[in-house]
Amino acid sequence: MYKLIKPLLFKIEPEKAHGLTIDALKTLQKFPMLYPVVDQLFTYRNPILAQTIQEVHYDNPVGLAAGFDKSCEVPKALEHIGFGAIELGGITPKPQPGNPQPRMFRLLEDDALINRMGFNNIGMNKALSNLRRHAYNIPVGINVGVNKATAYAERYQDYIKVLDTFKNDVTFFTVNISSPNTENLQNFHDKDEFSMLCQALTTFKDEQEVNVPIYLKLTSDMTLDSLKALLPAITATFDGVMLANTTRQRDGLSSDNKIEEGGLSGRPLFERNLKLINYAYQQTNGKFLIIGTGGIFSAEDAIAMMRNGASLLQIYTSMVIEGPGIVKKINKGIARYLQDHHYDNVSDIIGLDVKNNISS
Ligand SMILES: Cc1cc2nc3c(=O)[nH]c(=O)nc-3n(C[C@H](O)[C@H](O)[C@H](O)COP(=O)(O)O)c2cc1C
């Protein structure tokens, strides 16, 4: 069906098309009696895909990445698209409009998008009341950002404010230091700034008894050396690492829109992120949770990310380009692969290529 809608949707300016999609999902949320039909269309269930990680049950490893539902407007509808988990946000303490439009661009020849949204969202309090409208049957996480107007030295407190606000309402958090669209946010990748952030988060976690996992999302633009330098603090502070957010690189692109500023997502990210995942898995001896994101378009991509060390996955751009049916397609393909190769469970393939010393 998406094949029929896609030519029309892609004639519309990307952010408008995104808004229409959100409206359609809002309409779905008004008619919960339709959920069984939507489940039937989009959800693939197979126990071979289920895992329990850090006491959280995941029906399947394919999650929705942050940025699709920035203000927690349609989480219940998204649950019925077949994801194993959904991440909402990025949420900031105060509402903010984000960067001027246009700020989202299609690069169809490259199966990619560029965005410079700039954490547009309704702010943590309203987002929380949106989230509380429903009960959820899958893990729901919040991606945490900072307000553009917050003084540089106070930024780490923005993370803490959002964590504090949502701590009893989510399954996990992702601290996002990797958006390229908030000036100097990526400075948190510098060792000293990172260590201050880690200290503040550790104090907060201890004092407030945060009982849900907190993950860290890094940029795709980091080198293996800089990843290595941060890993001790990452493993001491966080419960997992998400590799990785968008890139500023524009190598090898064909689409005219490659000149736009912002973060590039989609297929061109895949190889870069696979390397980061492989390296992080090696360096942590497979003992630290890795969530893989960036350019996953097929079951083969998903399997490669898992074999290189990712226990869970997230997608965004491939769903925009291929439609929501991609979640089922990827899950079905992973299950078929596991069955064909006589694995009992999806967790059996995690890190296999690293253990077998196959370089990514
Ligand atoms: C329009 C758009 C907005 C995004 N917003 C966020 C965000 O708020 N926080 C975040 O951590 N990542 C954000 N991302 C990055 C995605 O969550 C994802 O990590 C990245 O796009 C790579 O995955 P993909 O290639 O499957 O899209 C955004 C991506 C896009 C395309």
The ligand as an SDF file (V2000), in Angstrom:
LIG
                    3D

 31 33  0  0  0  0  0  0  0  0999 V2000
   14.2090   13.9280   11.0170 C   0  0  0  0  0  0  0  0  0  0  0  0
   15.0860   13.2600   12.0200 C   0  0  0  0  0  0  0  0  0  0  0  0
   15.0790   13.6900   13.3420 C   0  0  0  0  0  0  0  0  0  0  0  0
   15.8920   13.0730   14.2870 C   0  0  0  0  0  0  0  0  0  0  0  0
   15.8400   13.4880   15.5850 N   0  0  0  0  0  0  0  0  0  0  0  0
   16.6000   12.8730   16.5160 C   0  0  0  0  0  0  0  0  0  0  0  0
   16.5370   13.2540   17.8820 C   0  0  0  0  0  0  0  0  0  0  0  0
   15.7690   14.1160   18.2820 O   0  0  0  0  0  0  0  0  0  0  0  0
   17.3650   12.6100   18.7590 N   0  0  0  0  0  0  0  0  0  0  0  0
   18.2290   11.6320   18.3540 C   0  0  0  0  0  0  0  0  0  0  0  0
   18.9730   11.0750   19.1690 O   0  0  0  0  0  0  0  0  0  0  0  0
   18.2930   11.2330   17.0820 N   0  0  0  0  0  0  0  0  0  0  0  0
   17.4940   11.8170   16.1540 C   0  0  0  0  0  0  0  0  0  0  0  0
   17.5560   11.4080   14.8530 N   0  0  0  0  0  0  0  0  0  0  0  0
   18.4970   10.3160   14.4880 C   0  0  0  0  0  0  0  0  0  0  0  0
   17.7940    8.9550   14.4530 C   0  0  0  0  0  0  0  0  0  0  0  0
   17.2610    8.6430   15.7170 O   0  0  0  0  0  0  0  0  0  0  0  0
   18.7310    7.8290   14.0190 C   0  0  0  0  0  0  0  0  0  0  0  0
   19.6610    7.5550   15.0470 O   0  0  0  0  0  0  0  0  0  0  0  0
   19.5050    8.1550   12.7550 C   0  0  0  0  0  0  0  0  0  0  0  0
   18.6490    8.7470   11.8140 O   0  0  0  0  0  0  0  0  0  0  0  0
   20.1370    6.9090   12.1330 C   0  0  0  0  0  0  0  0  0  0  0  0
   19.1820    5.9200   11.8380 O   0  0  0  0  0  0  0  0  0  0  0  0
   18.5030    5.7710   10.3960 P   0  0  0  0  0  0  0  0  0  0  0  0
   19.5930    5.7410    9.3840 O   0  0  0  0  0  0  0  0  0  0  0  0
   17.7260    4.4920   10.4770 O   0  0  0  0  0  0  0  0  0  0  0  0
   17.6240    6.9520   10.2260 O   0  0  0  0  0  0  0  0  0  0  0  0
   16.7420   12.0010   13.8930 C   0  0  0  0  0  0  0  0  0  0  0  0
   16.7460   11.5820   12.5600 C   0  0  0  0  0  0  0  0  0  0  0  0
   15.9380   12.1750   11.6300 C   0  0  0  0  0  0  0  0  0  0  0  0
   15.9640   11.6850   10.2080 C   0  0  0  0  0  0  0  0  0  0  0  0
  1  2  1  0
  2  3  1  0
  2 30  2  0
  3  4  2  0
  4  5  1  0
  4 28  1  0
  5  6  2  0
  6  7  1  0
  6 13  1  0
  7  8  2  0
  7  9  1  0
  9 10  1  0
 10 11  2  0
 10 12  1  0
 12 13  2  0
 13 14  1  0
 14 15  1  0
 14 28  1  0
 15 16  1  0
 16 17  1  0
 16 18  1  0
 18 19  1  0
 18 20  1  0
 20 21  1  0
 20 22  1  0
 22 23  1  0
 23 24  1  0
 24 25  2  0
 24 26  1  0
 24 27  1  0
 28 29  2  0
 29 30  1  0
 30 31  1  0
M  END
$$$$
